Amino acid sequence: MPYGGRMQVIVGASQADIVRLPRSAELDEVGPTSASGWTAVWCETLEPLAPLGKFVAVDEGWTDETAEERLWLRVVVDGTSSIWDWSDHSATEAEVRTAAQALCHAFVAPEPDDALIVSLATAIADEELMAGLDELFDPPELDEEDVRQRRTLVAHRGDLVGAHVAARIAAGEIGPLDAADLEDSWVLLRPENAVDADRLAFAVTDGTSRRSLTVALWRGAGDACGVWVIDRYGSRVPASWNTRWWRPAGPDLQQRDTAARALAGAVGSDVDQLALSDLARSRANARDPLAELASLLSLPQDALAVLDDGPAAPTLKDVEPATWWRASWDAVRPPTLGASPDTPHWAGIGTLVAVLAIMLVMLALTVVVAGTLITDGSLVEQDGVTRAAWAFGGFSALLLAFYAWLSTWLIRRNLRDREVRR
């Protein structure tokens, strides 16, 4: 049978019946049941669903034997299974019509119309097959709410300069961002499109110190909300509350425990790890889970005010897009994301230290090269020097002069900036 990791299945049973199956722990996610009695399921194998006897599965994957890409549709009604695989060849008219009739039988619908025939004949991915079913049969929710409808916010603490640079680079790649600097080295970043929060958080994490903290917060329909953090291995670890999707207790709690450990590790010893673990394990909460999380992690209250568009939210400013080189170069200037005048200007200091270190290395290299040229190679125990050595000597001297000038310029700028902040 074709296999490609997680597949999506529409099951003719209620969520309650599905989660009571003997092997329901092998399922990944089970959605809410529609008025017509169908439920969406994400899983890696169809075997746990076999007792129900009625489902439609779509998968875009590969075979175990040949690792060839596959696109297939399987319809099971009253224990009778039919499967169509259109990966090795274009679907024939007979195959498409037979598959369409099986779908109509499963959904208790009239004979297949032209729209269904065209949808099956032209689909080249599992999303397209499911989209065709969504339009024609009104199936249940196929996935959790559209991420684009959520409100999202990325909060970072620790490496203010790195976050500024990463935000400017990200703004040039993913689109407009708003930002605000807060006390205690916190910076809030809000993407215009919620779907870009993942990329933004990863960009900030990659561009900042490992000891800093980056978390993404979101709110969805109703009371649904969640948080995710990037652990020390670079993996996205989420926890969510009040969603209508069911997940097996074992893997779900394990994932939530992992999220709690990642958050506690990033925050440090001050966090109440037991309370954080209890919060992460809870599936629903009478209070606002994000408010509890903010209290446990000492997140600024302004973060939730921004996420909720509250009246007390600080003013966010547009982040100016920039290339990596431009953003890094501008980091020697005072922060431009709305920081207060009292915010420490670590950017200039960090850049100055780096430039001075490079200058010292170039100085040592220039001394060695000069000594080699003056002693005609005896300093490094060789006979004579080549033209390439003379050329390299001139190049290293020019670089040394450049870094000496740059160091002087940075020192003057930092002194001038310090006087301005006073």
N, C-alpha and C positions, 0 to 999 in steps of 0.2 A: 504494500500500500504506500502511496506517496506520503512523505512526512517532511514537514518543514518547520518544526518548532510549534509555536502557539498557532492554533487555528480558531476560527470563529464559527460558532454553531448556534442555530436558532432551534430551540427545543419546545415541543408542544406540551409543556408542563409548567406548573407554577414554581416560583423560586423556592417556596417551602418544600415542595416535593423533591426538588433537585438536591437541596442541601441535606435531605434525609437519606439520600442514596448511600448504600454501604461503602462505596468508594468515592464519595464526594470530596474527600481530602485530596484527591488527585486532580481536582479541577482548580484552575487558577482564579477565575472570577465568575460570579453569577449575577446577572443584572436583575432589575425589577421586572415583574410580569406585566404584560400589556393587557388591555381590556379583552382582547381576543384569546388570551390564555397562552401566549408565546413568551419565551424568556431567552435572552441572549446569554451565551456561555463562552468563555475563553478557556481553552484546554489544550493539552499536548497529545491526548489520545481520546478516542471516542468510546473506549471500552466501559468507562464508568456510566455512560449514558445509555448503554444498550438496553437495560431493563425498561426504559421508558417507551421504546419502540416507535418514536416519532420525532425526527429532527432533520434539519437541513444543514449540512456542513460545507464550508468553502475554505479552500486552502491554496496558498501560493507557496510552494516549497520545493522539495527535491526528494529523490528516492534514496534509500539507504544503500542500494546496490551500486548505482552508477553516479550518484550525486548530480543527476540531471535536474534542471529546473522543471517544476510541474505547476500546472494550474488545473485544479479539479473541483468538481461539484459532486456531493454525495447526498442522496435523498433516501431517507428511511421512513417507511409508513407501514404500521402494523407488522413490524419485524422484517418486511421485505426491503432489501437494500439495492439501490442502483447507483452506479458511479460513472461519471464521465470525466475523462482526462484529455484536455485539449493542448497539452504541452508539446507533444511531438508533431502535431499536425493541426491544420486549421479545422475548426469544427465543421462537420458536414451538415447539410440541411436536415438530414434524417436524425442525426445526433441531437441537434439543437431542438428540433420539434419534440423528440422523445423526452429530453430533459425538461422542456417547458411543460409538457403534459404532466410529468411527475410532480413538478412544483405546484401546479394548479391542483392536483389531487391532494397534495400535502396540506395546502392552505385552504382547501375546500372552496376553490375559486372556479369561475367559468373557464371555458376552453381558452388556451393561450391566444393572446392578441399579438398584433405586429410589434408592439413596443417590447414585449417580453422576448420575442424571437430575435429582434435586433440586439437587445441587451446581452443575450447569451452568445450570440454569434460574434459580437465585436469586443467582448471583454478580454482584456489581456492581463488583468491582475485581480486579486481577490477583492480589493476595494471596489472595483467596477462591478463585479458580480453582486456584491452586497448592496451597492447603490441601486442596481436594477431591481433587486427584491424590495428595497426600501420604498421605491417609487410605486411599485405595482401591488404589493401585498400588505403594506402597512404593518411591518413586523415591529417587535419591541425595540426599546433603546438598544442600539448595537454597541454602544460604548458609553463610558462615563461622559458627563456633560462636556460639551465642546470647550476645550481649554481657552479658546478665544473669548468666551463669555465670562471668564473668571476675572477677578481683580487680583493682581499679583504685585509683589514688591520684593526686592532683593536688599537685604541689610548686611552691611559689612562692618566689622570692628577690628581695629589693630593696625593695619597697614594703609593709612589714609592716602599716601602718595601712590602706592601701587594700584589702589582702587580707582583713583582719579585717572591714571594712565590707561588702565584696562577699560574704564567706562568710555573714554574718548575713542579708543580704538574700536570698541564694540558698537558705539554709535555710528561709526562709519561703515560697519558691516551689517548690522541688523536693523538699523533705523533709529528714529528719534528716541531719546531718553531724557527723563527729568531726574534731577538729583538735588540733595541737600546735605550739608555737613552738620553734624550735631556734636554735642559734648561727648567727652570720653572716647574720642577717635572713632565715632560712628559715622557712617555715610549711608544714606538711603538712595536707592536707584530704582526708578520705576519705568519700565519699557512701555512704549505706546501700545504695542501689541503683546497681550499676555502670553502668547505662545512663545515669545522670545525670552521669557524669564530664564528658561533652562540654559540657553546659550550665554546669556548675560552672567548668570551665576558661575558657570564654568569658566568664563573668561576672567572674571574677577578672582576666582580661586587660583587659576593658573598664573595670574599676574601679581599675586600678593604673597606675603610671607606665610609659611606653613603654620605658624603659630597664631595666625589671625583667624577670624570666624566669619563665614559667609553662610547665611541662611536665606531661603526663599519662602515667603508666606503667601497663601492664597485663600480667597473666599469664593464660593460658588453659589449655586441656587440654594435657597432656604438657609439652613444652618450649616451646610457643608463647608468645611474648611480644612486646611492642611499645611504642612511644612515639610521641607526637605533640606537636607544638608549633604555636602560632599565629604565623604569620609577620607581617611588618610591614604586609602588605596585609589582615590580618584573616582569612586563609584557614587552614584546618586542614591541616597537612602531616604525614602519618604515615610511620612505618617499622616493619616487623615482621620477626620471625625465626621460623623453624621451624614455619611454618603449612603446612597441606596443600593450600592453594590456590595455583595457578600463575598468574602474571601475565606478560605479554610483557616481555622484558628491557628494551627501549627505554623505554617509558613508566614501568616500575617503577623502573629505575635513575635516570631523570630525577627521579621523585618522591622517591626516597631522597636524591639529591644536593641537592634543594631542602630536604628536611628537615635535612640536615647543615648547609647554609648558614644556615638559619634558626636552628638551635641555636647555631652558632658565632657568628652575629651577635648573638644575645641574651646569650651568655656573655661575649664580648669577646676581646681579643687573647691571653689566657692559654691558650686551648684549642688543642690540637694538631689543626688543621683537617684535615691529611692523614690522621691516624689516625681521626678522627671520620668522614671520608668513606669510608674503607675499611670501617669498622664498619657504616655505614649501607648500603653496597653489598652486604655479605655477606647471603646468604639464610638461612644456617644457621651455627651456631657451636658448636665443641666446648665452649667456655667459656660462661658465662652472659652473653649480650649486654647485659643490663641492668646487670650488675655492671661490665662494661667501660665502658658509657655513663656510669655513675655516677662512675667514676674519671676519665674524660675531662672531664666537666662539673663535677667537684668537687661532685657531689650528696652530701648527708650520708648516711652508711651507715645512719642510722636510717630513711631513706626506704625502702630495700629491706627492712629489718627489719619495718616496718609493713606493707608490701605483702605480705610472706610470712608475716605473723603470727608472727614469730620471738620467741624468749624475751627477746631484748635490746631489743625494740621499746619506745619510750617510751610513756608513758600518754597516750592521747588523751582529750580532754574534749568533751562535747556542745557544739555551737555553738548559742547562743540565737537563735532566729529574730527578725527585726526588720524593720520597714519602713525605707525609705531614710532618712526623717527621723530616726527613732529611732536607727538605727545610726550615722548621721553625728553626731548629738548626743552619743551615748555615746562617740564616738571621743576626746573630750577627757578621758576617764577612763583610768586605767591599763588596759592590754590585759587581756582576759578569756579568752583562748584558751590559757592555761597558760604564759605567758612567765615567764622567771626575773626576779627583782627587779632584775638588772643590765641588763635590756633597755632601751635608750634609749626614752624616752617621746616619740616624735616626733609622736604624735597631737595632744597638747595644744599643742605648739609650732606645728605647721602650722595648726591651727585659730586659734590666737591671731594669727598673722601675717595670716591671711585676714581676720579680724574687724578688726584694726587698719587694714588697707588699706581696707576698706569704710568704717570710721569716718572716715578721712582724706578719702575721697571725699565722704562726707556732710557733713563739716565745710566743705570747699571749696564745696559746693553751697549749704549754709546761709548761708555768708558772702555769696555772690553774690545769693541771694534776699533776704537782709536788706538788703544795699546797694541793691538795686532798690526795695524797699519804702520805705526811708528817703529815697532821692533821688527818689521818685515817678516812677521809671522812667528817669531821665536816665542812670543808670549803664549801662544797656543800650541807650541811645539810642531810647527810646520815650516817648510822651506818656501819663503816668498809668499806673496799675496796675489790674487787674481784681480782682473778688472771687476768681476762681480762683487768681490769684497769691498773695493773702493766705492762702487755704486751703492752697495748696502750701507756703507758707512755714511755716505751723504744722505741717504733716505732716512736713516735712524736719527741723524742730527736734525733734519727738518721736522720729524715727528716730535722730538724732544722740545724743539723750539715752540711747536704748536701747543703741546700740552702745558708748557710753562706759561704761555700766553693765556690759555684757557683757564688754568688754575688762578692766575692773577685776576682775570675777569670775574670768575665765580666768587672769589673772596670779596672783591669790591661790591658785587651785587648783593651778597648776603649781608655785608655790613650796611649797605644802603637800605635794604629791606628791613633790617632790624631797627634802624633809626625811624623808618616810616611807621612801623608797628608801635613804636613808643609814642 
